[in-house]
Amino acid sequence: MKILVATEKPFAKVAVEGIRKVVEDAGYELALLEKYTDLQQFYTAVADVDALIVRSDKVTAEVVDAAKNLKIVVRAGAGFDNLNLAACTANNIVAMNTPGQNSNAVAELALGMMVYMARNTFKPGTGSELKGKKLGIHAYGNVGRLAAHIAKGFGMEVYAFDPFISADKMEAEGIIPVATAEELYSTCHFVSLHIPANDQTKKSIGYNLLSKMPKGGCLINTARKEVINEEEMIKVMTEREDLKYCTDIAPDNKEEMAEKFTTRYFATPKKQGAETAEANINAALAAANQIVKFFKTGDKTFQVNK
């Protein structure tokens, strides 16, 4: 079996060494395509491989078509919108992600953003503390649960809304469950978004929810930009001069947001949730191990194109 790691932005050297050890200890061959500048290089490299590991690289229908022997592709990370799932399914290719491997990095970033916004983006002036503030976790999955745990260390009162997680489970972990998103936003000073981008959630965070936030409310988004209704975000922040928005996925209207809202708005230059050495290594090794398990035992635990 031949396994290709194709990364326009490479994994850290230690992560690549870890992948190589996992792959070669299993008796397979490892190939690397790093810092490629032309898609044709990608098409050529996948032509004879059985498995593929990528980061944010796009596995398009053209890539799938070029990969005649491909049986499995793993996106090293939680999101998988860079994988063309329909093309994978049509060609009997198992597509996977590596959920949970970046969770702590994203959760820490979310809390760091809260501190940054509470302290007026580190500009002169009197800020506020997180201690005693109410934090709403919108989706209590891997990242949301870790963010809640860290926030409790700051002395925050943590609420959560997730229709797929039982109230009993949240309460057992010291979290206050709420029945609706509206209740979450109307209760909490900070809301941390951890929902996926799908047909139900795209543009779901807009005027209706944000206008309900308490005075000085702040939305933290380390999820996906598509879940934000950007036009309604502009409207509500214009009407409510106390509201704040901090994101590590810059909106399409980022220039307008920055011009209008100055210290009430901040977006990182690029998505940074998983940009830690630890997350880089964790996701890389998880991808390699999932491929080996797939070939050895047929394990499809993290398949996303079922």
C-alpha positions in Angstrom: 0.0 0.0 0.0 1.2 3.5 -0.8 0.1 6.4 1.3 0.6 10.0 0.2 0.8 13.1 2.4 -0.2 16.0 0.2 0.2 19.4 2.0 0.5 22.8 0.4 1.3 23.9 4.0 3.3 21.0 5.4 2.9 19.4 8.8 5.7 20.1 11.3 8.8 17.9 10.7 8.1 15.9 13.9 4.6 15.2 12.7 5.8 13.9 9.3 8.3 11.7 11.2 5.5 10.4 13.3 3.4 9.6 10.2 6.3 7.8 8.6 6.9 5.6 11.6 3.2 4.6 11.8 3.0 3.9 8.0 6.3 2.1 7.7 5.9 0.1 10.9 2.7 -1.2 9.3 4.6 -2.3 6.2 3.4 0.4 3.9 5.1 3.0 1.7 5.0 6.7 2.4 5.2 9.4 -0.2 5.3 13.2 0.4 4.1 16.1 -1.7 4.8 19.3 0.3 4.6 23.0 -0.7 3.2 22.2 -4.1 2.6 25.2 -6.3 0.6 23.7 -9.2 -2.4 21.4 -9.0 -0.9 19.2 -11.8 1.7 18.2 -9.2 -1.1 17.0 -7.0 -2.8 15.1 -9.8 0.4 13.4 -10.7 1.3 12.5 -7.1 -2.1 10.8 -6.4 -2.1 8.7 -9.6 -0.8 5.5 -8.0 -1.6 5.9 -4.3 -4.0 3.8 -2.2 -4.5 6.4 0.6 -4.2 10.2 1.0 -3.7 12.5 4.0 -4.4 16.2 3.5 -4.8 19.3 5.7 -6.8 22.1 4.2 -5.9 20.9 0.7 -8.9 20.6 -1.6 -9.7 17.0 -2.7 -11.8 17.9 -5.7 -13.5 15.7 -8.3 -10.5 16.3 -10.4 -8.1 15.0 -7.7 -10.4 11.9 -7.2 -10.5 11.3 -10.9 -6.7 11.4 -11.1 -6.4 8.9 -8.2 -7.3 5.7 -9.8 -6.2 3.5 -6.9 -7.4 5.6 -4.1 -9.4 3.8 -1.4 -9.3 6.2 1.5 -8.7 10.0 2.1 -8.3 11.5 5.6 -8.5 15.2 6.3 -6.2 15.8 9.3 -8.6 18.0 11.3 -12.2 18.3 12.4 -13.7 20.0 9.3 -14.0 18.2 6.0 -15.6 20.7 3.7 -12.4 20.6 1.6 -13.3 17.0 0.6 -15.7 16.4 -2.3 -17.7 13.8 -0.6 -20.0 13.1 -3.6 -16.9 12.4 -5.8 -15.4 10.1 -3.1 -18.6 8.2 -2.7 -19.1 7.8 -6.4 -15.6 6.3 -6.7 -16.0 4.0 -3.6 -13.4 6.1 -1.6 -13.9 6.3 2.1 -13.5 9.9 3.4 -12.6 10.5 7.0 -11.7 13.4 9.3 -9.9 13.3 12.7 -12.4 14.7 15.2 -11.2 15.8 18.6 -7.5 16.1 17.8 -7.6 19.9 17.5 -10.2 20.5 20.2 -8.0 21.7 23.0 -6.2 24.2 20.7 -9.5 25.6 19.5 -11.0 25.8 23.0 -7.9 27.7 24.3 -8.2 30.1 21.4 -11.8 30.8 22.2 -11.0 31.7 25.8 -8.0 33.8 24.7 -10.4 35.7 22.4 -12.7 36.4 25.3 -9.9 37.9 27.4 -8.8 40.0 24.4 -12.3 41.4 23.9 -13.0 41.9 27.6 -9.8 43.9 27.8 -10.7 46.2 24.9 -8.5 44.4 22.4 -5.6 45.5 24.6 -6.1 49.2 23.9 -5.9 51.8 26.7 -9.0 52.0 28.9 -10.8 50.0 31.6 -11.8 46.5 30.6 -13.6 43.8 32.5 -12.9 40.4 33.9 -14.3 37.0 32.9 -14.9 35.9 36.5 -18.6 35.9 37.3 -19.7 36.4 33.7 -22.1 34.0 32.0 -20.7 32.0 29.1 -23.0 30.3 26.6 -21.6 27.3 24.7 -23.5 26.9 21.4 -23.0 23.2 20.6 -21.5 21.0 23.4 -19.3 18.8 21.4 -15.5 18.1 21.8 -14.5 21.8 21.6 -17.5 23.2 23.4 -17.0 20.8 26.4 -13.3 21.8 26.7 -14.0 25.5 26.4 -16.6 25.1 29.2 -14.1 23.3 31.4 -11.5 26.1 30.9 -14.1 28.8 31.4 -15.0 27.3 34.8 -11.4 27.7 35.8 -11.8 31.5 35.1 -14.8 31.5 37.5 -17.4 31.8 34.7 -20.9 30.5 35.0 -21.3 28.2 32.0 -24.6 27.5 30.1 -24.9 25.3 27.0 -27.4 24.6 24.2 -27.2 21.4 22.2 -30.3 19.5 21.2 -28.2 16.3 20.7 -26.7 16.2 24.2 -28.9 15.4 27.2 -29.5 17.9 30.0 -28.5 15.3 32.5 -25.0 14.9 30.9 -24.4 18.6 31.0 -25.6 19.0 34.6 -23.3 16.1 35.6 -20.4 18.1 34.2 -21.4 21.3 36.0 -23.0 23.0 33.0 -26.4 24.7 33.0 -28.5 23.4 30.1 -30.9 25.6 28.2 -33.7 24.5 26.0 -33.3 26.9 23.1 -30.7 29.0 21.3 -32.8 32.1 22.1 -32.5 31.4 25.8 -28.7 30.9 25.5 -28.2 34.3 23.8 -30.5 36.2 26.0 -28.8 34.9 29.1 -25.1 35.0 28.4 -22.5 37.8 28.3 -20.3 35.7 26.0 -21.4 33.1 23.5 -18.9 30.7 22.0 -19.9 29.2 18.7 -19.1 25.6 17.9 -21.7 24.5 15.4 -20.9 23.0 12.0 -21.8 24.6 8.7 -24.7 22.7 7.1 -28.0 23.4 5.5 -29.7 23.9 8.9 -27.0 26.2 10.4 -25.8 28.4 7.5 -26.6 32.1 8.2 -28.5 31.0 11.4 -26.6 33.4 13.7 -28.1 36.8 12.9 -30.2 39.6 14.1 -32.8 37.5 16.0 -30.2 35.9 18.3 -27.6 38.6 18.6 -30.2 41.3 19.4 -31.2 39.3 22.5 -27.7 39.4 24.1 -27.3 41.3 27.3 -25.6 44.7 27.3 -21.9 44.3 26.4 -22.5 40.9 24.9 -19.7 39.3 22.8 -19.9 36.5 20.2 -16.8 34.3 19.8 -16.7 32.3 16.6 -14.1 29.6 16.1 -16.5 27.5 14.0 -17.3 28.5 10.5 -17.9 31.9 8.9 -20.9 30.4 6.9 -23.0 30.1 10.1 -23.0 33.9 10.4 -25.5 36.1 8.6 -23.1 38.9 7.9 -25.6 41.4 6.7 -27.6 41.0 9.9 -24.4 41.1 12.0 -23.7 44.6 10.5 -27.3 45.7 11.3 -27.4 44.6 14.9 -23.9 45.9 15.7 -24.8 49.2 14.2 -28.0 49.4 16.3 -26.3 48.0 19.4 -23.1 49.9 20.1 -22.3 47.7 23.0 -22.1 44.4 21.1 -18.8 42.8 20.2 -17.7 40.1 17.7 -14.4 38.1 17.6 -13.7 35.4 15.1 -10.8 33.4 13.7 -12.6 33.0 10.4 -12.6 36.5 8.7 -16.0 37.4 7.3 -16.5 38.3 3.6 -17.3 41.9 4.7 -14.2 42.1 7.0 -13.1 45.5 5.7 -16.6 47.0 6.4 -16.7 45.4 9.9 -13.2 46.7 10.8 -14.0 50.2 9.6 -17.3 50.5 11.4 -16.7 48.7 14.7 -12.9 49.2 15.4 -12.3 47.7 18.9 -15.7 45.9 19.0 -14.6 43.6 16.2 -11.6 41.4 15.6 -10.7 38.7 13.1 -7.5 36.8 12.9 -5.7 37.2 9.5 -6.3 33.5 8.9 -8.0 30.6 10.7 -5.8 29.7 13.7 -7.9 27.4 15.8 -5.7 24.3 15.1 -2.5 26.2 14.7 -0.5 24.7 17.6 2.4 22.3 17.4 0.4 19.9 19.6 -2.7 19.9 17.4 -0.6 19.6 14.3 1.1 16.4 15.6 -2.1 14.9 17.1 -4.1 15.3 13.8 -1.3 14.0 11.7 -0.8 10.8 13.8 -4.5 10.2 14.0 -4.8 10.4 10.2 -2.0 7.8 9.8 -3.4 5.5 12.4 -6.9 5.6 11.0 -5.6 4.7 7.5 -3.6 1.7 9.0 -6.6 0.5 10.9 -8.8 0.8 7.8 -6.4 -1.4 5.8 -5.7 -3.8 8.6 -9.2 -4.3 10.0 -11.6 -2.4 7.7 -12.3 0.1 10.5 -14.4 3.1 9.3 -15.2 4.7 12.6 -14.6 8.3 11.4 -16.1 8.0 7.9 -17.9 11.1 6.9 -19.4 10.0 3.5 -21.6 7.2 4.8 
